[in-house]
């Protein structure tokens, strides 16, 4: 029997590999890859109706593989049982905000408006996500929640005219926010889905206000479960992984499970250190 102390690891090294626990079909209740249309490819039939949004290139430059939104345009999805959440859900989307110009709380056009990614219901009963630029702080904020509660997080290094990945995970008592695969905040809170579970889904605009998303959206996903860190990394295309320190006895030829963290290493940190005794 040998004791192995494993300190650092980067995805694949010297033939040693990690099999991340990733199943992006499990719990997927709505998936909009926007492949020339707003059809739901999760298999749940939550197809969208396009209202003025236009097809555009995705983050790879492929034509007609994303939707661009502007003032007064949206995609609406009729409510269904699969879009009714209980204690857990996850949300993932690629965004390309072209300008901060949008609508303010009084419905007027402004240089720094609120950019609605989605809403389900409206006013004080909605669940929503959006982007807001704070000109005084010169910082971009991403938000998810309801009228009463939610999370507001600074998005580090956010740039206009560039594709970014945003994801949220709600476990029934806490919301976790991710920017380009990196956790940027979390908050303990309770979300009441009662009212929003009876409402349609609106993408790219508020369900009842004039807020709109001034840019393009793609790869829009809803899950009725918690996505793990490996799944967030896969969706955001942030594949660099690190492994926690392991100090345990193992039998040669046996298999051990090692927790993975995607936020601590860069590609140049491909180092493995071990000690036999």
Phi, psi and omega in degrees: 000137182236146175262126181245127173252109182259118186263305184223153182202143178233101172052294180217129183210127177051039177083354179271124185236160175249137172255101181290149179274086184237123173218092187280000174266335182294122177077007181284115184255341176204131181218119182240092176282352178055048178277068180085358180199181180250032179287147177275121181256022175276344185094001182263359175073022180273059183290145181262156174252123183275126179240081175090339178295148184240147177292145180213179180285147177274189185291347177263359181088007179282126183293147174057038181237012175207168177243135176257134183246155177211184184304121177090001181252154179193177169235127180250143180232124180297143179298148177210168180296328180289341179262017178253116187262154180245262186262339185225144168197161176225151183222137182219139180201150169259133183233147174223091181279123185273331182202151175279351180297131182192205181257145175264187184294345179258005178088004182271147174292138182214159181293337181227077182271180176265132186248107187278121175277312174203160168219152171229109192077188183208176182054227189279001183248008189269159163248135188210167169216145181196179181233138181219132176262130177261106184293332180289319179272346185055046181226147177261131181249144171244146187223149169212137178160211180231183176302324189267332186206165180156196182230136176239119187229140174287132178264105181296139173058033176287138180229142172289157178057037178214139179285131176231154177253133178237136177215150175226145175230129177241123185257012181103342179216349182213141175257134175246131181250137181233135176239117183051042175086355182253132177293125182246359178174160173207157182207133175283125181195160177246129178253127177264112182268004188306307183287316182294335178292348178257011187240160176287162176263132176241127181252132176085004181192159175290153179288339182213352176254181184268003178301136177222165178263120184266072182167203185247149177233151180203162176049056184274122185227141169238138175235149176261028179211178178275124171280138177273174186296327178293322179290321174299317180298320180293314181295326182271356181063031175256089191266357181290129185234152172232153179244138179295159176298133180239130179225093184205159176277133177226151176269134180303130181094351179272171181246136175237151176262135182234128179295143183247139175233127186268004190250359192253351184235158168249173183301329182284354182268035183281076185235135173233131180235135181216158182223125175258133174208000000 
